[in-house]
Amino acid sequence: MTVNFLVGYALAYAIPRSWPRVPDALHSRAVRFKGGMVYFVQPWLGKYFEDEIWIGFALLGLVFLLMWLHRDEVTRYD
């Protein structure tokens, strides 16, 4: 989950500084930022950037599910 957050944060920093503002053959997916700025990235990267919040929720749900399934194995140290 932390890695997912850090990758999303790094992308939000790097996309406006590194990717083009006009589409080409490699950078065909539009990513819109606040203020109306549009940048074009690779399709897989754009899909990840737009769905990053849902990926984070899915990973958090997986952690809770694993904790619930293994709740009898959790020990408390006093």
C-alpha positions as CSV (number, residue, x, y, z in Angstrom):
1,M,0.0,0.0,0.0
2,T,2.8,2.4,0.8
3,V,4.5,1.6,-2.4
4,N,1.3,2.2,-4.3
5,F,1.0,5.6,-2.6
6,L,4.6,6.6,-3.3
7,V,4.4,5.6,-7.0
8,G,1.2,7.6,-7.4
9,Y,2.8,10.6,-5.7
10,A,5.9,10.3,-7.8
11,L,3.8,10.1,-11.0
12,A,1.8,13.2,-10.0
13,Y,5.2,15.0,-9.6
14,A,6.9,13.6,-12.7
15,I,4.1,13.7,-15.4
16,P,3.9,17.5,-15.6
17,R,7.7,17.7,-15.8
18,S,8.5,14.9,-18.2
19,W,5.7,13.9,-20.5
20,P,4.6,15.8,-23.6
21,R,1.5,18.0,-23.9
22,V,0.7,16.8,-27.5
23,P,0.0,13.1,-28.4
24,D,2.4,11.0,-30.4
25,A,2.6,7.3,-31.3
26,L,4.0,6.3,-27.9
27,H,2.2,8.7,-25.6
28,S,-1.5,8.4,-26.6
29,R,-3.5,8.5,-23.3
30,A,-4.5,11.9,-22.0
31,V,-4.1,12.6,-18.3
32,R,-5.8,15.8,-17.0
33,F,-4.5,17.7,-14.1
34,K,-6.1,20.4,-12.0
35,G,-6.1,23.7,-13.8
36,G,-7.0,22.1,-17.2
37,M,-3.5,21.0,-18.1
38,V,-3.4,17.8,-20.3
39,Y,-0.4,15.6,-20.6
40,F,-0.1,12.5,-22.7
41,V,1.4,9.3,-21.3
42,Q,1.7,5.6,-22.3
43,P,-1.7,3.9,-22.1
44,W,-0.7,1.5,-19.3
45,L,0.7,4.4,-17.2
46,G,-2.4,6.5,-17.7
47,K,-4.7,3.6,-16.7
48,Y,-2.6,3.0,-13.5
49,F,-2.5,6.8,-12.7
50,E,-6.3,7.1,-13.0
51,D,-7.1,3.9,-11.1
52,E,-4.4,4.3,-8.4
53,I,-6.9,5.2,-5.6
54,W,-9.0,2.1,-6.3
55,I,-5.9,-0.1,-6.3
56,G,-5.1,1.4,-2.9
57,F,-8.5,0.6,-1.6
58,A,-8.3,-3.0,-3.0
59,L,-4.9,-3.5,-1.3
60,L,-6.3,-2.1,2.0
61,G,-9.3,-4.4,1.8
62,L,-6.9,-7.3,1.1
63,V,-4.9,-6.5,4.3
64,F,-8.1,-6.4,6.3
65,L,-9.3,-9.7,4.8
66,L,-6.0,-11.4,5.6
67,M,-6.0,-10.0,9.2
68,W,-9.6,-11.3,9.7
69,L,-8.8,-14.7,8.2
70,H,-5.8,-15.1,10.5
71,R,-7.2,-13.4,13.6
72,D,-6.6,-16.5,15.7
73,E,-2.9,-16.4,14.9
74,V,-2.5,-12.8,16.1
75,T,-0.9,-12.5,19.5
76,R,-0.7,-9.6,21.9
77,Y,2.6,-8.9,23.6
78,D,2.3,-7.0,26.9
